[in-house]
Amino acid sequence: MNKFIIIVFVIIAAAASPTLAKGTRGKLDATAAEGNLGNIYDFFSFRSAFETISSFVKNLFQVDNDSEQSCCGECWCIPDHGDECPAPTNLFPQVYTAEMVEDFASKVLVHPDTHEVVTSNNLYELDCDPFDGVSEGSSPPWVAYQNTCRLIPEQSFDSTAEAGYSDAVCAFKYPEGDCNTYTYKTYPTRQDAEEDNAFVTHATQCGACSSAQDLSVYLSETDLTAAGTKCAIKGLLGRSVDCYMNLGFTEACAKVWAFNSQHTTENCLGCGLPGTSPGPAPECELNPCVQCDDEKSGPTFNAYAGRTRRNSGIRSELVRSCSSIENIQQYTCSNMTLPDEEETSLCAV
């Protein structure tokens, strides 16, 4: 099937489907796990629908498919002003084997208080839109927790400006002698976690994506930007949450990603084409679409998801500021002894 036929098909499908033709303004409701975007018929004009379709077609054929992890010149991250590139090692950014990823994916989650098995593999649930009310006009603009939407149960902090938020960590704790079972909780500081024999898995409080199952997806999907673009497109057809769950995310985490995709689609339509390749060194400016997502969706996503790749010490397809990547090593418990630290070569040419 050639491109012209597909384009015509997309336009015809858009005209026939209010869900596709009217964009993604509708809110994911309590049935989001089934991919229901809700009633979105009344929100978009024909012009907006055309822009959405155009963006859809461009993404379909022209999205940057570079799945390699980006570099800033010969550095694996973007050095802060005047700083040298930190030498990469097998521990930072940590090198993960397929066995380690599978180990995280197969762990059994238990509740930290009752020690009962949590069948959803996530301590949190989400049945509302975290991005509702988050806009340029909100006060402050684009900042999380602008509404009454909260995870169930509520997180330790409900404001990113609250005292102690930046010091908190989320840590895994393994019952003595049982590496197949674990739980996780928010600790006030890294020291508090270590004193409780827990292992920090990411900076800031726990959230919808803090589980070991979600961690395994962050480790195995090296290009979540490309995967997110595909799921955003499927969101036009009402299947965004399912798409993210098919990647391996738990339901609550998949919903945060789906809401994030929806919010970015609504607020970053004019950014151009998404991509992972940075601008030239030494500035290595991010793609405008990535910058838009960071500014307008990033604060809320980070707050509700809890885990990001950067605050988990995980290198991604997007080159980032060196100082923004936490020096954190993930422990599977099955092998609690990390290998000796050795320098590696990630970006040398």
Backbone hydrogen bonds in HBPLUS format (Angstrom, degrees):
<---DONOR---> <-ACCEPTOR-->    atom                        ^
c    i                          cat <-CA-CA->   ^        H-A-AA   ^      H-
h    n   atom  resd res      DA  || num        DHA   H-A  angle D-A-AA Bond
n    s   type  num  typ     dist DA aas  dist angle  dist       angle   num
A0006-ILE N   A0002-ASN O   3.17 MM   4  6.49 159.8  2.22 150.7 156.7     1
A0007-ILE N   A0003-LYS O   2.83 MM   4  6.07 160.5  1.86 156.1 161.4     2
A0008-VAL N   A0004-PHE O   2.93 MM   4  6.19 165.0  1.95 153.0 156.7     3
A0009-PHE N   A0005-ILE O   2.87 MM   4  6.08 154.5  1.94 145.3 153.1     4
A0010-VAL N   A0006-ILE O   2.84 MM   4  6.13 156.3  1.90 151.7 157.7     5
A0011-ILE N   A0007-ILE O   2.99 MM   4  6.28 162.0  2.02 153.9 158.0     6
A0012-ILE N   A0008-VAL O   2.92 MM   4  6.12 163.0  1.94 152.5 157.3     7
A0013-ALA N   A0009-PHE O   2.80 MM   4  5.96 160.6  1.84 149.9 156.1     8
A0014-ALA N   A0010-VAL O   2.84 MM   4  6.03 147.1  1.94 143.2 152.8     9
A0015-ALA N   A0011-ILE O   3.00 MM   4  6.29 154.5  2.07 146.7 152.7    10
A0016-ALA N   A0012-ILE O   3.04 MM   4  6.28 145.4  2.16 145.1 154.7    11
A0017-SER N   A0013-ALA O   2.89 MM   4  5.94 129.8  2.15 141.6 154.5    12
A0021-ALA N   A0017-SER O   2.85 MM   4  5.95 173.7  1.86 164.5 165.5    13
A0022-LYS N   A0018-PRO O   2.93 MM   4  5.59 148.8  2.03 138.1 143.9    14
A0023-GLY N   A0020-LEU O   3.23 MM   3  5.45 168.5  2.24 110.9 113.3    15
A0032-ALA N   A0029-ASP O   2.93 MM   3  5.39 136.1  2.12 130.2 128.2    16
A0034-GLU N   A0031-THR O   3.02 MM   3  5.79 154.6  2.08 120.9 127.2    17
A0035-GLY N   A0032-ALA O   2.68 MM   3  4.76 158.0  1.72 109.8 115.9    18
A0049-ALA N   A0045-SER O   2.97 MM   4  6.24 155.2  2.03 148.2 155.8    19
A0050-PHE N   A0046-PHE O   2.84 MM   4  6.13 155.0  1.90 150.3 156.7    20
A0051-GLU N   A0047-ARG O   2.95 MM   4  6.27 154.7  2.02 147.9 154.7    21
A0052-THR N   A0048-SER O   2.87 MM   4  6.12 154.8  1.93 148.1 155.1    22
A0053-ILE N   A0049-ALA O   2.89 MM   4  6.15 160.3  1.93 151.9 157.0    23
A0054-SER N   A0050-PHE O   2.83 MM   4  6.03 160.0  1.87 148.8 154.8    24
A0055-SER N   A0051-GLU O   2.89 MM   4  6.08 161.8  1.92 147.8 152.6    25
A0056-PHE N   A0052-THR O   2.86 MM   4  6.06 152.3  1.94 144.3 152.8    26
A0057-VAL N   A0053-ILE O   2.88 MM   4  6.19 158.8  1.92 155.1 159.2    27
A0058-LYS N   A0054-SER O   2.92 MM   4  6.16 163.5  1.94 153.0 157.7    28
A0059-ASN N   A0055-SER O   2.87 MM   4  6.04 164.2  1.89 150.8 155.3    29
A0060-LEU N   A0056-PHE O   2.94 MM   4  6.09 148.1  2.04 141.7 151.3    30
A0061-PHE N   A0057-VAL O   3.14 MM   4  6.43 144.6  2.28 147.2 154.4    31
A0062-GLN N   A0058-LYS O   2.65 MM   4  5.37 157.5  1.70 158.8 164.7    32
A0070-SER N   A0317-GLU O   3.28 MM 247  5.42 157.6  2.34 106.7 113.3    33
A0072-CYS N   A0075-CYS O   2.78 MM   3  5.10 163.6  1.81 158.4 161.2    34
A0075-CYS N   A0072-CYS O   3.01 MM   3  5.10 163.6  2.04 120.0 124.0    35
A0078-ILE N   A0320-ARG O   2.65 MM 242  5.51 165.3  1.67 136.5 138.9    36
A0322-CYS N   A0078-ILE O   2.95 MM 244  5.37 162.1  1.99 129.3 128.3    37
A0083-ASP N   A0080-ASP O   2.80 MM   3  5.38 164.2  1.82 142.6 147.1    38
A0344-THR N   A0088-PRO O   2.86 MM 256  5.59 163.5  1.89 133.9 135.2    39
A0089-THR N   A0092-PHE O   3.08 MM   3  5.19 159.3  2.13 118.4 124.6    40
A0090-ASN N   A0342-GLU O   2.93 MM 252  5.76 140.1  2.09 152.0 164.4    41
A0095-VAL N   A0090-ASN O   2.93 MM   5  5.21 148.8  2.03 144.0 134.8    42
A0100-MET N   A0097-THR O   3.12 MM   3  5.24 121.3  2.48  97.8 111.5    43
A0101-VAL N   A0097-THR O   3.14 MM   4  6.51 159.5  2.19 151.8 156.9    44
A0102-GLU N   A0098-ALA O   3.01 MM   4  6.21 162.9  2.04 148.6 152.9    45
A0103-ASP N   A0099-GLU O   2.92 MM   4  6.07 146.6  2.04 139.9 149.7    46
A0104-PHE N   A0100-MET O   3.06 MM   4  6.40 158.1  2.11 152.0 155.7    47
A0105-ALA N   A0101-VAL O   3.04 MM   4  6.29 159.7  2.08 148.0 154.0    48
A0106-SER N   A0102-GLU O   3.03 MM   4  6.14 139.6  2.19 146.0 154.7    49
A0107-LYS N   A0104-PHE O   3.41 MM   3  5.59 165.2  2.44 106.7 111.0    50
A0108-VAL N   A0180-ASN O   2.77 MM  72  6.06 174.2  1.78 164.5 165.4    51
A0182-TYR N   A0108-VAL O   3.01 MM  74  6.34 152.2  2.09 161.4 162.7    52
A0118-VAL N   A0109-LEU O   2.84 MM   9  5.58 169.7  1.85 145.6 147.0    53
A0110-VAL N   A0182-TYR O   2.95 MM  72  6.15 154.2  2.02 161.4 167.7    54
A0111-HIS N   A0116-GLU O   2.84 MM   5  5.47 154.9  1.90 148.0 153.2    55
A0115-HIS N   A0111-HIS O   2.85 MM   4  4.67 139.6  2.02 126.8 136.4    56
A0121-ASN N   A0118-VAL O   3.05 MM   3  5.54 161.7  2.08 116.9 122.7    57
A0125-GLU N   A0152-ILE O   2.77 MM  27  5.00 136.4  1.96 134.6 149.0    58
A0152-ILE N   A0125-GLU O   2.94 MM  27  5.00 158.5  1.99 142.9 146.6    59
A0132-ASP N   A0129-ASP O   3.25 MM   3  5.56 168.7  2.26 113.1 116.5    60
A0134-VAL N   A0131-PHE O   2.97 MM   3  5.19 165.8  1.99 126.8 129.7    61
A0138-SER N   A0135-SER O   3.28 MM   3  5.22 155.8  2.34  96.8 103.8    62
A0142-TRP N   A0135-SER O   3.01 MM   7  5.09 149.1  2.11 135.1 136.1    63
A0162-GLU N   A0159-SER O   3.18 MM   3  5.28 162.6  2.21 104.2 109.5    64
A0165-TYR N   A0162-GLU O   3.11 MM   3  5.73 165.6  2.14 139.2 141.0    65
A0167-ASP N   A0164-GLY O   3.22 MM   3  5.26 138.3  2.41  98.3 109.9    66
A0168-ALA N   A0164-GLY O   3.19 MM   4  6.28 131.1  2.45 148.2 159.0    67
A0168-ALA N   A0165-TYR O   3.35 MM   3  5.49 144.3  2.49 100.5 109.8    68
A0204-THR N   A0168-ALA O   2.71 MM  36  4.62 134.0  1.92 152.5 138.0    69
A0169-VAL N   A0187-TYR O   3.04 MM  18  5.43 157.3  2.09 147.7 154.1    70
A0187-TYR N   A0169-VAL O   2.84 MM  18  5.43 166.8  1.86 161.1 165.7    71
A0170-CYS N   A0202-HIS O   2.94 MM  32  5.48 175.6  1.95 165.4 166.2    72
A0201-THR N   A0170-CYS O   2.82 MM  31  5.90 166.9  1.83 148.8 153.2    73
A0202-HIS N   A0170-CYS O   3.29 MM  32  5.48 155.3  2.36 149.1 147.7    74
A0171-ALA N   A0185-LYS O   3.10 MM  14  5.86 165.9  2.12 158.9 160.4    75
A0185-LYS N   A0171-ALA O   3.22 MM  14  5.86 147.7  2.33 148.8 156.7    76
A0172-PHE N   A0199-PHE O   2.80 MM  27  5.15 152.2  1.88 150.5 142.4    77
A0199-PHE N   A0172-PHE O   2.74 MM  27  5.15 164.6  1.76 154.9 158.6    78
A0173-LYS N   A0183-THR O   2.85 MM  10  5.42 156.0  1.91 151.0 152.4    79
A0183-THR N   A0173-LYS O   2.99 MM  10  5.42 141.6  2.15 143.0 154.9    80
A0178-ASP N   A0175-PRO O   2.99 MM   3  5.49 163.9  2.02 142.9 140.6    81
A0193-ALA N   A0189-THR O   3.25 MM   4  6.62 153.7  2.32 145.0 151.4    82
A0194-GLU N   A0190-ARG O   3.01 MM   4  6.31 164.0  2.04 154.5 158.4    83
A0195-GLU N   A0191-GLN O   2.89 MM   4  6.08 154.8  1.96 151.7 158.6    84
A0196-ASP N   A0193-ALA O   3.04 MM   3  5.17 137.8  2.22  98.7 111.0    85
A0198-ALA N   A0193-ALA O   2.91 MM   5  5.09 163.1  1.94 151.0 148.2    86
A0197-ASN N   A0194-GLU O   3.03 MM   3  4.96 156.3  2.08 108.4 110.0    87
A0203-ALA N   A0311-ASN O   2.90 MM 108  5.20 154.0  1.97 138.4 144.7    88
A0210-SER N   A0207-GLY O   3.38 MM   3  5.51 160.6  2.42 117.7 114.9    89
A0208-ALA N   A0304-TYR O   2.87 MM  96  6.14 166.6  1.89 154.3 152.4    90
A0209-CYS N   A0305-ALA O   2.78 MM  96  4.82 161.1  1.81 135.6 135.8    91
A0215-LEU N   A0211-SER O   2.95 MM   4  6.22 151.5  2.03 143.0 151.8    92
A0216-SER N   A0212-ALA O   2.96 MM   4  6.19 150.0  2.05 144.4 151.1    93
A0217-VAL N   A0214-ASP O   3.11 MM   3  5.22 127.3  2.40  97.3 110.6    94
A0218-TYR N   A0214-ASP O   3.12 MM   4  6.50 159.7  2.16 151.1 156.2    95
A0219-LEU N   A0215-LEU O   3.00 MM   4  6.29 144.9  2.13 148.9 158.8    96
A0220-SER N   A0216-SER O   2.93 MM   4  6.04 149.0  2.03 140.2 148.6    97
A0221-GLU N   A0217-VAL O   2.83 MM   4  5.63 166.5  1.84 154.3 157.0    98
A0227-ALA N   A0223-ASP O   3.24 MM   4  6.54 165.1  2.26 144.7 149.2    99
A0228-GLY N   A0224-LEU O   2.74 MM   4  5.67 150.5  1.82 135.1 143.7   100
A0229-THR N   A0225-THR O   2.97 MM   4  6.19 148.3  2.07 142.7 150.8   101
A0230-LYS N   A0226-ALA O   3.12 MM   4  6.43 159.6  2.16 150.1 154.3   102
A0231-CYS N   A0227-ALA O   3.01 MM   4  6.29 157.3  2.06 147.3 153.9   103
A0232-ALA N   A0228-GLY O   2.82 MM   4  5.99 145.4  1.94 143.7 153.6   104
A0233-ILE N   A0229-THR O   3.05 MM   4  6.34 151.7  2.14 146.0 152.6   105
A0234-LYS N   A0230-LYS O   3.01 MM   4  6.36 154.6  2.08 143.8 151.0   106
A0235-GLY N   A0231-CYS O   2.85 MM   4  6.08 127.4  2.13 133.3 148.2   107
A0236-LEU N   A0233-ILE O   3.02 MM   3  5.44 143.9  2.15 106.9 116.3   108
A0237-LEU N   A0234-LYS O   2.90 MM   3  5.19 140.7  2.06 103.1 115.0   109
A0239-ARG N   A0234-LYS O   2.98 MM   5  5.25 167.6  2.00 131.8 131.9   110
A0238-GLY N   A0235-GLY O   3.02 MM   3  4.74 162.4  2.06  99.3 104.0   111
A0243-CYS N   A0239-ARG O   3.03 MM   4  6.14 150.0  2.12 142.5 151.2   112
A0244-TYR N   A0240-SER O   3.06 MM   4  6.45 158.1  2.11 154.5 158.8   113
A0245-MET N   A0241-VAL O   2.91 MM   4  6.17 158.1  1.95 154.0 160.9   114
A0246-ASN N   A0242-ASP O   2.83 MM   4  6.02 143.7  1.96 145.5 155.4   115
A0247-LEU N   A0244-TYR O   3.10 MM   3  5.17 140.9  2.26  96.7 108.0   116
A0248-GLY N   A0245-MET O   2.90 MM   3  5.12 145.3  2.02 102.4 113.5   117
A0254-ALA N   A0250-THR O   2.88 MM   4  6.03 160.1  1.92 155.5 162.0   118
A0255-LYS N   A0251-GLU O   2.96 MM   4  6.21 149.0  2.06 149.5 157.3   119
A0256-VAL N   A0252-ALA O   3.21 MM   4  6.54 154.6  2.28 144.9 150.7   120
A0257-TRP N   A0253-CYS O   3.07 MM   4  6.38 163.4  2.09 154.4 158.4   121
A0258-ALA N   A0254-ALA O   2.87 MM   4  6.06 152.0  1.95 143.7 152.2   122
A0259-PHE N   A0255-LYS O   2.82 MM   4  6.03 167.8  1.83 156.8 159.1   123
A0260-ASN N   A0256-VAL O   2.91 MM   4  6.03 154.1  1.98 144.3 152.3   124
A0261-SER N   A0257-TRP O   2.91 MM   4  6.16 157.3  1.96 147.0 152.5   125
A0262-GLN N   A0258-ALA O   2.96 MM   4  6.22 158.8  2.01 150.3 156.0   126
A0263-HIS N   A0259-PHE O   2.89 MM   4  6.11 162.3  1.92 151.3 155.8   127
A0264-THR N   A0260-ASN O   2.89 MM   4  6.08 162.3  1.93 154.0 158.8   128
A0265-THR N   A0261-SER O   2.91 MM   4  6.02 158.6  1.96 146.1 152.4   129
A0266-GLU N   A0262-GLN O   3.03 MM   4  6.27 153.8  2.11 146.0 152.7   130
A0267-ASN N   A0263-HIS O   3.06 MM   4  6.19 150.1  2.15 144.7 152.4   131
A0268-CYS N   A0264-THR O   2.78 MM   4  5.44 131.4  2.01 152.2 157.9   132
A0271-CYS N   A0268-CYS O   3.22 MM   3  5.52 163.9  2.24 120.7 120.0   133
A0279-GLY N   A0285-GLU O   2.74 MM   6  4.79 149.2  1.83 136.1 146.4   134
A0284-CYS N   A0280-PRO O   2.91 MM   4  4.99 161.4  1.94 136.9 132.9   135
A0290-VAL N   A0287-ASN O   2.93 MM   3  5.23 119.7  2.30 107.6 122.9   136
A0291-GLN N   A0287-ASN O   2.95 MM   4  6.29 159.2  1.99 157.6 164.4   137
A0292-CYS N   A0288-PRO O   2.89 MM   4  6.07 153.3  1.97 142.9 150.2   138
A0293-ASP N   A0289-CYS O   2.97 MM   4  6.17 160.5  2.01 145.4 150.3   139
A0294-ASP N   A0290-VAL O   2.89 MM   4  6.09 159.3  1.93 150.2 156.2   140
A0295-GLU N   A0291-GLN O   3.00 MM   4  6.18 158.6  2.04 148.4 153.2   141
A0296-LYS N   A0292-CYS O   2.90 MM   4  5.95 173.4  1.90 157.7 159.9   142
A0297-SER N   A0293-ASP O   2.91 MM   4  5.14 150.7  1.99 132.0 140.6   143
A0298-GLY N   A0293-ASP O   2.82 MM   5  6.03 138.3  1.99 153.9 159.7   144
A0301-PHE N   A0297-SER O   2.99 MM   4  6.10 171.2  2.00 165.0 167.4   145
A0302-ASN N   A0298-GLY O   2.84 MM   4  5.87 174.5  1.84 161.7 163.5   146
A0303-ALA N   A0299-PRO O   3.16 MM   4  6.23 154.6  2.23 137.7 144.5   147
A0304-TYR N   A0300-THR O   3.08 MM   4  6.26 167.8  2.10 158.0 159.7   148
A0305-ALA N   A0301-PHE O   2.78 MM   4  5.66 162.7  1.81 157.8 163.9   149
A0306-GLY N   A0302-ASN O   2.99 MM   4  5.56 148.3  2.09 130.2 138.9   150
A0312-SER N   A0309-ARG O   3.16 MM   3  5.07 149.2  2.26  97.4 106.5   151
A0314-ILE N   A0309-ARG O   2.80 MM   5  4.84 163.0  1.83 156.5 151.0   152
A0313-GLY N   A0310-ARG O   3.15 MM   3  5.21 165.8  2.17 106.1 110.0   153
A0326-GLU N   A0310-ARG O   2.94 MM  16  6.12 159.2  1.98 148.9 153.7   154
A0324-SER N   A0321-SER O   3.05 MM   3  5.35 149.1  2.15 107.0 116.4   155
A0325-ILE N   A0322-CYS O   3.30 MM   3  5.74 166.4  2.32 113.2 117.3   156
A0328-ILE N   A0326-GLU O   3.00 MM   2  5.57 125.0  2.31 106.2  90.3   157
